Amino acid sequence: MKFETITTLRKSRVSNVLGKSVIAGFMGYMLFLGILFTTKLVAMIIQPEGTVVFEMADFVLPVIGFVLLFLIRFLENYKEGDDY
């Protein structure tokens, strides 16, 4: 019975840590994408042509933000829960 309780507790902890990490990763992705969009918008206003072109790389580059914030949040939560 004790083993099952510990296993269930660890599973819920892992689920909680991964859930928070994925949410933080999506926030990082949106942050990087927002910065990129704002930069392109300002460039459109400043340039006389006033055209904005979105390429596939513009949506792949923010993956760096996802990975960074995911890892930061995951390691923070993992470190806090070492007492199990």
Distance bins in CASP14 RR format, pairs under 12 A and 6 or more apart:
PFRMAT RR
TARGET T0000
AUTHOR 0000-0000-0000
RMODE 2
METHOD distances of the structure
MODEL  1
1 7 0 0 0 0 0 1 0 0 0 0 0
1 8 0 0 0 0 0 1 0 0 0 0 0
2 8 0 0 0 0 0 1 0 0 0 0 0
2 9 0 0 0 0 0 1 0 0 0 0 0
3 9 0 0 0 0 0 1 0 0 0 0 0
3 10 0 0 0 0 0 1 0 0 0 0 0
4 10 0 0 0 0 0 1 0 0 0 0 0
4 11 0 0 0 0 0 1 0 0 0 0 0
5 11 0 0 0 0 0 1 0 0 0 0 0
5 12 0 0 0 0 0 1 0 0 0 0 0
5 84 0 0 0 0 0 1 0 0 0 0 0
6 12 0 0 0 0 0 1 0 0 0 0 0
6 13 0 0 0 0 0 1 0 0 0 0 0
6 84 1 0 0 1 0 0 0 0 0 0 0
7 13 0 0 0 0 0 1 0 0 0 0 0
7 14 0 0 0 0 0 1 0 0 0 0 0
7 84 0 0 0 0 0 1 0 0 0 0 0
8 14 0 0 0 0 0 1 0 0 0 0 0
8 15 0 0 0 0 0 1 0 0 0 0 0
8 84 0 0 0 0 0 1 0 0 0 0 0
9 15 0 0 0 0 0 1 0 0 0 0 0
9 16 0 0 0 0 0 1 0 0 0 0 0
9 81 0 0 0 0 0 1 0 0 0 0 0
9 83 0 0 0 0 0 1 0 0 0 0 0
9 84 1 0 0 1 0 0 0 0 0 0 0
10 16 0 0 0 0 0 1 0 0 0 0 0
10 17 0 0 0 0 0 1 0 0 0 0 0
10 81 0 0 0 0 0 1 0 0 0 0 0
10 83 0 0 0 0 0 1 0 0 0 0 0
10 84 1 0 0 1 0 0 0 0 0 0 0
11 17 0 0 0 0 0 1 0 0 0 0 0
11 18 0 0 0 0 0 1 0 0 0 0 0
11 84 0 0 0 0 0 1 0 0 0 0 0
12 18 0 0 0 0 0 1 0 0 0 0 0
12 19 0 0 0 0 0 1 0 0 0 0 0
12 84 0 0 0 0 0 1 0 0 0 0 0
13 19 0 0 0 0 0 1 0 0 0 0 0
13 20 0 0 0 0 0 1 0 0 0 0 0
13 77 0 0 0 0 1 0 0 0 0 0 0
13 78 0 0 0 0 1 0 0 0 0 0 0
13 80 0 0 0 0 0 1 0 0 0 0 0
13 81 1 0 0 1 0 0 0 0 0 0 0
13 82 0 0 0 0 0 1 0 0 0 0 0
13 83 0 0 0 0 0 1 0 0 0 0 0
13 84 1 0 0 1 0 0 0 0 0 0 0
14 20 0 0 0 0 0 1 0 0 0 0 0
14 21 0 0 0 0 0 1 0 0 0 0 0
14 74 0 0 0 0 0 1 0 0 0 0 0
14 77 0 0 0 0 1 0 0 0 0 0 0
14 78 0 0 0 0 1 0 0 0 0 0 0
14 81 0 0 0 0 0 1 0 0 0 0 0
14 84 0 0 0 0 0 1 0 0 0 0 0
15 21 0 0 0 0 0 1 0 0 0 0 0
15 22 0 0 0 0 0 1 0 0 0 0 0
15 77 0 0 0 0 0 1 0 0 0 0 0
16 22 0 0 0 0 0 1 0 0 0 0 0
16 23 0 0 0 0 0 1 0 0 0 0 0
16 73 0 0 0 0 0 1 0 0 0 0 0
16 74 0 0 0 0 0 1 0 0 0 0 0
16 77 1 0 0 1 0 0 0 0 0 0 0
16 78 0 0 0 0 0 1 0 0 0 0 0
16 80 0 0 0 0 0 1 0 0 0 0 0
16 81 0 0 0 0 0 1 0 0 0 0 0
16 84 0 0 0 0 0 1 0 0 0 0 0
17 23 0 0 0 0 0 1 0 0 0 0 0
17 24 0 0 0 0 0 1 0 0 0 0 0
17 70 0 0 0 0 0 1 0 0 0 0 0
17 73 0 0 0 0 1 0 0 0 0 0 0
17 74 1 0 0 1 0 0 0 0 0 0 0
17 75 0 0 0 0 1 0 0 0 0 0 0
17 76 0 0 0 0 1 0 0 0 0 0 0
17 77 1 0 1 0 0 0 0 0 0 0 0
17 78 1 0 0 1 0 0 0 0 0 0 0
17 79 0 0 0 0 0 1 0 0 0 0 0
17 80 0 0 0 0 1 0 0 0 0 0 0
17 81 0 0 0 0 1 0 0 0 0 0 0
17 82 0 0 0 0 0 1 0 0 0 0 0
17 84 0 0 0 0 0 1 0 0 0 0 0
18 24 0 0 0 0 0 1 0 0 0 0 0
18 25 0 0 0 0 0 1 0 0 0 0 0
18 70 0 0 0 0 1 0 0 0 0 0 0
18 73 0 0 0 0 1 0 0 0 0 0 0
18 74 1 0 0 1 0 0 0 0 0 0 0
18 77 0 0 0 0 1 0 0 0 0 0 0
18 78 0 0 0 0 1 0 0 0 0 0 0
19 25 0 0 0 0 1 0 0 0 0 0 0
19 26 0 0 0 0 0 1 0 0 0 0 0
19 70 0 0 0 0 1 0 0 0 0 0 0
19 73 0 0 0 0 1 0 0 0 0 0 0
19 74 0 0 0 0 1 0 0 0 0 0 0
19 77 0 0 0 0 1 0 0 0 0 0 0
20 26 0 0 0 0 0 1 0 0 0 0 0
20 27 0 0 0 0 0 1 0 0 0 0 0
20 69 0 0 0 0 0 1 0 0 0 0 0
20 70 0 0 0 0 1 0 0 0 0 0 0
20 72 0 0 0 0 0 1 0 0 0 0 0
20 73 1 0 1 0 0 0 0 0 0 0 0
20 74 0 0 0 0 1 0 0 0 0 0 0
20 75 0 0 0 0 0 1 0 0 0 0 0
20 76 0 0 0 0 1 0 0 0 0 0 0
20 77 1 0 1 0 0 0 0 0 0 0 0
20 78 0 0 0 0 0 1 0 0 0 0 0
20 80 0 0 0 0 0 1 0 0 0 0 0
21 27 0 0 0 0 0 1 0 0 0 0 0
21 28 0 0 0 0 0 1 0 0 0 0 0
21 66 0 0 0 0 0 1 0 0 0 0 0
21 67 0 0 0 0 0 1 0 0 0 0 0
21 68 0 0 0 0 0 1 0 0 0 0 0
21 69 0 0 0 0 1 0 0 0 0 0 0
21 70 1 0 1 0 0 0 0 0 0 0 0
21 71 1 0 0 1 0 0 0 0 0 0 0
21 72 0 0 0 0 1 0 0 0 0 0 0
21 73 1 0 1 0 0 0 0 0 0 0 0
21 74 1 0 1 0 0 0 0 0 0 0 0
21 75 0 0 0 0 1 0 0 0 0 0 0
21 76 0 0 0 0 1 0 0 0 0 0 0
21 77 1 0 0 1 0 0 0 0 0 0 0
21 78 0 0 0 0 1 0 0 0 0 0 0
22 28 0 0 0 0 0 1 0 0 0 0 0
22 29 0 0 0 0 0 1 0 0 0 0 0
22 66 0 0 0 0 1 0 0 0 0 0 0
22 67 0 0 0 0 0 1 0 0 0 0 0
22 69 0 0 0 0 1 0 0 0 0 0 0
22 70 1 0 0 1 0 0 0 0 0 0 0
22 71 0 0 0 0 0 1 0 0 0 0 0
22 73 0 0 0 0 1 0 0 0 0 0 0
22 74 0 0 0 0 1 0 0 0 0 0 0
22 77 0 0 0 0 0 1 0 0 0 0 0
23 29 0 0 0 0 0 1 0 0 0 0 0
23 30 0 0 0 0 0 1 0 0 0 0 0
23 66 0 0 0 0 0 1 0 0 0 0 0
23 69 0 0 0 0 1 0 0 0 0 0 0
23 70 0 0 0 0 1 0 0 0 0 0 0
23 73 0 0 0 0 1 0 0 0 0 0 0
23 74 0 0 0 0 0 1 0 0 0 0 0
23 77 0 0 0 0 0 1 0 0 0 0 0
24 30 0 0 0 0 0 1 0 0 0 0 0
24 31 0 0 0 0 0 1 0 0 0 0 0
24 65 0 0 0 0 1 0 0 0 0 0 0
24 66 0 0 0 0 1 0 0 0 0 0 0
24 67 0 0 0 0 0 1 0 0 0 0 0
24 68 0 0 0 0 1 0 0 0 0 0 0
24 69 1 0 1 0 0 0 0 0 0 0 0
24 70 1 0 0 1 0 0 0 0 0 0 0
24 71 0 0 0 0 1 0 0 0 0 0 0
24 72 1 0 0 1 0 0 0 0 0 0 0
24 73 1 1 0 0 0 0 0 0 0 0 0
24 74 0 0 0 0 1 0 0 0 0 0 0
24 75 0 0 0 0 0 1 0 0 0 0 0
24 76 0 0 0 0 1 0 0 0 0 0 0
24 77 0 0 0 0 1 0 0 0 0 0 0
25 31 0 0 0 0 1 0 0 0 0 0 0
25 32 0 0 0 0 0 1 0 0 0 0 0
25 33 0 0 0 0 0 1 0 0 0 0 0
25 62 0 0 0 0 1 0 0 0 0 0 0
25 63 0 0 0 0 1 0 0 0 0 0 0
25 64 0 0 0 0 0 1 0 0 0 0 0
25 65 1 0 0 1 0 0 0 0 0 0 0
25 66 1 0 1 0 0 0 0 0 0 0 0
25 67 1 0 0 1 0 0 0 0 0 0 0
25 68 0 0 0 0 1 0 0 0 0 0 0
25 69 1 0 1 0 0 0 0 0 0 0 0
25 70 1 0 1 0 0 0 0 0 0 0 0
25 71 0 0 0 0 1 0 0 0 0 0 0
25 72 0 0 0 0 1 0 0 0 0 0 0
25 73 1 0 0 1 0 0 0 0 0 0 0
25 74 0 0 0 0 1 0 0 0 0 0 0
26 32 0 0 0 0 0 1 0 0 0 0 0
26 33 0 0 0 0 0 1 0 0 0 0 0
26 62 0 0 0 0 0 1 0 0 0 0 0
26 63 0 0 0 0 0 1 0 0 0 0 0
26 65 0 0 0 0 1 0 0 0 0 0 0
26 66 1 0 0 1 0 0 0 0 0 0 0
26 67 0 0 0 0 0 1 0 0 0 0 0
26 69 0 0 0 0 1 0 0 0 0 0 0
26 70 0 0 0 0 1 0 0 0 0 0 0
26 73 0 0 0 0 0 1 0 0 0 0 0
27 33 0 0 0 0 0 1 0 0 0 0 0
27 34 0 0 0 0 0 1 0 0 0 0 0
27 62 0 0 0 0 0 1 0 0 0 0 0
27 65 0 0 0 0 1 0 0 0 0 0 0
27 66 0 0 0 0 1 0 0 0 0 0 0
27 68 0 0 0 0 0 1 0 0 0 0 0
27 69 1 0 0 1 0 0 0 0 0 0 0
27 70 0 0 0 0 1 0 0 0 0 0 0
27 72 0 0 0 0 0 1 0 0 0 0 0
27 73 0 0 0 0 1 0 0 0 0 0 0
28 34 0 0 0 0 1 0 0 0 0 0 0
28 35 0 0 0 0 1 0 0 0 0 0 0
28 36 0 0 0 0 0 1 0 0 0 0 0
28 61 0 0 0 0 0 1 0 0 0 0 0
28 62 1 0 0 1 0 0 0 0 0 0 0
28 63 0 0 0 0 1 0 0 0 0 0 0
28 64 0 0 0 0 1 0 0 0 0 0 0
28 65 1 0 1 0 0 0 0 0 0 0 0
28 66 1 0 1 0 0 0 0 0 0 0 0
28 67 0 0 0 0 1 0 0 0 0 0 0
28 68 1 0 0 1 0 0 0 0 0 0 0
28 69 1 0 1 0 0 0 0 0 0 0 0
28 70 0 0 0 0 1 0 0 0 0 0 0
28 71 0 0 0 0 0 1 0 0 0 0 0
28 72 0 0 0 0 1 0 0 0 0 0 0
28 73 0 0 0 0 1 0 0 0 0 0 0
29 35 0 0 0 0 0 1 0 0 0 0 0
29 36 0 0 0 0 0 1 0 0 0 0 0
29 59 0 0 0 0 1 0 0 0 0 0 0
29 60 0 0 0 0 0 1 0 0 0 0 0
29 61 0 0 0 0 1 0 0 0 0 0 0
29 62 1 0 1 0 0 0 0 0 0 0 0
29 63 1 0 0 1 0 0 0 0 0 0 0
29 64 0 0 0 0 1 0 0 0 0 0 0
29 65 1 0 1 0 0 0 0 0 0 0 0
29 66 1 0 1 0 0 0 0 0 0 0 0
29 67 0 0 0 0 1 0 0 0 0 0 0
29 68 0 0 0 0 1 0 0 0 0 0 0
29 69 0 0 0 0 1 0 0 0 0 0 0
29 70 0 0 0 0 1 0 0 0 0 0 0
30 36 0 0 0 0 0 1 0 0 0 0 0
30 37 0 0 0 0 0 1 0 0 0 0 0
30 59 0 0 0 0 0 1 0 0 0 0 0
30 62 1 0 0 1 0 0 0 0 0 0 0
30 63 0 0 0 0 0 1 0 0 0 0 0
30 65 0 0 0 0 1 0 0 0 0 0 0
30 66 0 0 0 0 1 0 0 0 0 0 0
30 69 0 0 0 0 0 1 0 0 0 0 0
31 37 0 0 0 0 0 1 0 0 0 0 0
31 38 0 0 0 0 0 1 0 0 0 0 0
31 62 1 0 0 1 0 0 0 0 0 0 0
31 64 0 0 0 0 0 1 0 0 0 0 0
31 65 1 0 0 1 0 0 0 0 0 0 0
31 66 0 0 0 0 1 0 0 0 0 0 0
31 68 0 0 0 0 0 1 0 0 0 0 0
31 69 1 0 0 1 0 0 0 0 0 0 0
32 38 0 0 0 0 0 1 0 0 0 0 0
32 39 0 0 0 0 0 1 0 0 0 0 0
32 58 0 0 0 0 0 1 0 0 0 0 0
32 59 0 0 0 0 0 1 0 0 0 0 0
32 60 0 0 0 0 0 1 0 0 0 0 0
32 61 1 0 0 1 0 0 0 0 0 0 0
32 62 1 1 0 0 0 0 0 0 0 0 0
32 63 0 0 0 0 1 0 0 0 0 0 0
32 64 1 0 0 1 0 0 0 0 0 0 0
32 65 1 0 1 0 0 0 0 0 0 0 0
32 66 1 0 0 1 0 0 0 0 0 0 0
32 67 0 0 0 0 0 1 0 0 0 0 0
32 68 0 0 0 0 1 0 0 0 0 0 0
32 69 0 0 0 0 1 0 0 0 0 0 0
33 39 0 0 0 0 0 1 0 0 0 0 0
33 40 0 0 0 0 0 1 0 0 0 0 0
33 54 0 0 0 0 0 1 0 0 0 0 0
33 58 1 0 0 1 0 0 0 0 0 0 0
33 59 1 0 0 1 0 0 0 0 0 0 0
33 60 0 0 0 0 0 1 0 0 0 0 0
33 61 0 0 0 0 1 0 0 0 0 0 0
33 62 1 0 1 0 0 0 0 0 0 0 0
33 63 0 0 0 0 1 0 0 0 0 0 0
33 64 0 0 0 0 0 1 0 0 0 0 0
33 65 0 0 0 0 1 0 0 0 0 0 0
33 66 0 0 0 0 1 0 0 0 0 0 0
34 40 0 0 0 0 1 0 0 0 0 0 0
34 41 0 0 0 0 1 0 0 0 0 0 0
34 42 0 0 0 0 0 1 0 0 0 0 0
34 58 0 0 0 0 0 1 0 0 0 0 0
34 59 0 0 0 0 0 1 0 0 0 0 0
34 61 0 0 0 0 0 1 0 0 0 0 0
34 62 0 0 0 0 1 0 0 0 0 0 0
34 65 0 0 0 0 0 1 0 0 0 0 0
35 41 0 0 0 0 0 1 0 0 0 0 0
35 42 0 0 0 0 0 1 0 0 0 0 0
35 58 0 0 0 0 0 1 0 0 0 0 0
35 61 0 0 0 0 0 1 0 0 0 0 0
35 62 0 0 0 0 1 0 0 0 0 0 0
35 64 0 0 0 0 0 1 0 0 0 0 0
35 65 0 0 0 0 1 0 0 0 0 0 0
36 42 0 0 0 0 0 1 0 0 0 0 0
36 43 0 0 0 0 0 1 0 0 0 0 0
36 52 0 0 0 0 0 1 0 0 0 0 0
36 54 0 0 0 0 1 0 0 0 0 0 0
36 55 0 0 0 0 0 1 0 0 0 0 0
36 57 0 0 0 0 1 0 0 0 0 0 0
36 58 1 0 1 0 0 0 0 0 0 0 0
36 59 0 0 0 0 1 0 0 0 0 0 0
36 60 0 0 0 0 0 1 0 0 0 0 0
36 61 1 0 0 1 0 0 0 0 0 0 0
36 62 1 0 0 1 0 0 0 0 0 0 0
36 63 0 0 0 0 0 1 0 0 0 0 0
36 64 0 0 0 0 0 1 0 0 0 0 0
36 65 0 0 0 0 0 1 0 0 0 0 0
37 43 0 0 0 0 0 1 0 0 0 0 0
37 44 0 0 0 0 0 1 0 0 0 0 0
37 52 0 0 0 0 1 0 0 0 0 0 0
37 54 0 0 0 0 1 0 0 0 0 0 0
37 58 0 0 0 0 1 0 0 0 0 0 0
37 59 0 0 0 0 0 1 0 0 0 0 0
37 61 0 0 0 0 0 1 0 0 0 0 0
37 62 0 0 0 0 1 0 0 0 0 0 0
38 44 0 0 0 0 0 1 0 0 0 0 0
38 45 0 0 0 0 0 1 0 0 0 0 0
38 52 0 0 0 0 0 1 0 0 0 0 0
39 45 0 0 0 0 0 1 0 0 0 0 0
39 46 0 0 0 0 0 1 0 0 0 0 0
39 52 0 0 0 0 0 1 0 0 0 0 0
39 54 0 0 0 0 0 1 0 0 0 0 0
39 58 0 0 0 0 0 1 0 0 0 0 0
39 61 0 0 0 0 0 1 0 0 0 0 0
40 46 0 0 0 0 0 1 0 0 0 0 0
40 47 0 0 0 0 0 1 0 0 0 0 0
40 50 0 0 0 0 0 1 0 0 0 0 0
40 51 0 0 0 0 1 0 0 0 0 0 0
40 52 1 0 1 0 0 0 0 0 0 0 0
40 53 0 0 0 0 1 0 0 0 0 0 0
40 54 1 0 0 1 0 0 0 0 0 0 0
40 55 0 0 0 0 0 1 0 0 0 0 0
40 58 1 0 0 1 0 0 0 0 0 0 0
40 61 0 0 0 0 0 1 0 0 0 0 0
41 47 0 0 0 0 0 1 0 0 0 0 0
41 50 0 0 0 0 0 1 0 0 0 0 0
41 51 0 0 0 0 0 1 0 0 0 0 0
41 52 1 0 0 1 0 0 0 0 0 0 0
41 54 0 0 0 0 0 1 0 0 0 0 0
42 50 0 0 0 0 0 1 0 0 0 0 0
42 52 0 0 0 0 0 1 0 0 0 0 0
43 49 0 0 0 0 0 1 0 0 0 0 0
43 50 0 0 0 0 1 0 0 0 0 0 0
43 51 0 0 0 0 1 0 0 0 0 0 0
43 52 1 0 0 1 0 0 0 0 0 0 0
43 53 0 0 0 0 0 1 0 0 0 0 0
44 50 1 0 1 0 0 0 0 0 0 0 0
44 51 1 0 0 1 0 0 0 0 0 0 0
44 52 1 0 1 0 0 0 0 0 0 0 0
44 53 0 0 0 0 1 0 0 0 0 0 0
44 54 0 0 0 0 0 1 0 0 0 0 0
45 51 0 0 0 0 0 1 0 0 0 0 0
45 52 0 0 0 0 1 0 0 0 0 0 0
46 52 0 0 0 0 0 1 0 0 0 0 0
47 53 0 0 0 0 0 1 0 0 0 0 0
52 58 0 0 0 0 1 0 0 0 0 0 0
54 60 0 0 0 0 0 1 0 0 0 0 0
54 61 0 0 0 0 0 1 0 0 0 0 0
55 61 0 0 0 0 1 0 0 0 0 0 0
56 62 0 0 0 0 0 1 0 0 0 0 0
56 63 0 0 0 0 0 1 0 0 0 0 0
57 63 0 0 0 0 0 1 0 0 0 0 0
57 64 0 0 0 0 0 1 0 0 0 0 0
59 66 0 0 0 0 0 1 0 0 0 0 0
60 66 0 0 0 0 0 1 0 0 0 0 0
60 67 0 0 0 0 0 1 0 0 0 0 0
61 67 0 0 0 0 0 1 0 0 0 0 0
62 68 0 0 0 0 0 1 0 0 0 0 0
62 69 0 0 0 0 0 1 0 0 0 0 0
63 69 0 0 0 0 0 1 0 0 0 0 0
63 70 0 0 0 0 0 1 0 0 0 0 0
64 70 0 0 0 0 0 1 0 0 0 0 0
64 71 0 0 0 0 0 1 0 0 0 0 0
65 71 0 0 0 0 1 0 0 0 0 0 0
65 72 0 0 0 0 1 0 0 0 0 0 0
65 73 0 0 0 0 0 1 0 0 0 0 0
66 72 0 0 0 0 0 1 0 0 0 0 0
66 73 0 0 0 0 0 1 0 0 0 0 0
66 74 0 0 0 0 0 1 0 0 0 0 0
67 73 0 0 0 0 0 1 0 0 0 0 0
67 74 0 0 0 0 0 1 0 0 0 0 0
68 74 0 0 0 0 0 1 0 0 0 0 0
68 75 0 0 0 0 0 1 0 0 0 0 0
69 75 0 0 0 0 0 1 0 0 0 0 0
69 76 0 0 0 0 0 1 0 0 0 0 0
70 76 0 0 0 0 0 1 0 0 0 0 0
70 77 0 0 0 0 0 1 0 0 0 0 0
70 78 0 0 0 0 0 1 0 0 0 0 0
71 77 0 0 0 0 0 1 0 0 0 0 0
71 78 0 0 0 0 0 1 0 0 0 0 0
72 78 0 0 0 0 0 1 0 0 0 0 0
72 79 0 0 0 0 0 1 0 0 0 0 0
73 79 0 0 0 0 0 1 0 0 0 0 0
73 80 0 0 0 0 0 1 0 0 0 0 0
74 80 0 0 0 0 0 1 0 0 0 0 0
74 81 0 0 0 0 0 1 0 0 0 0 0
75 81 0 0 0 0 0 1 0 0 0 0 0
75 82 0 0 0 0 0 1 0 0 0 0 0
76 82 0 0 0 0 0 1 0 0 0 0 0
78 84 0 0 0 0 0 1 0 0 0 0 0
END
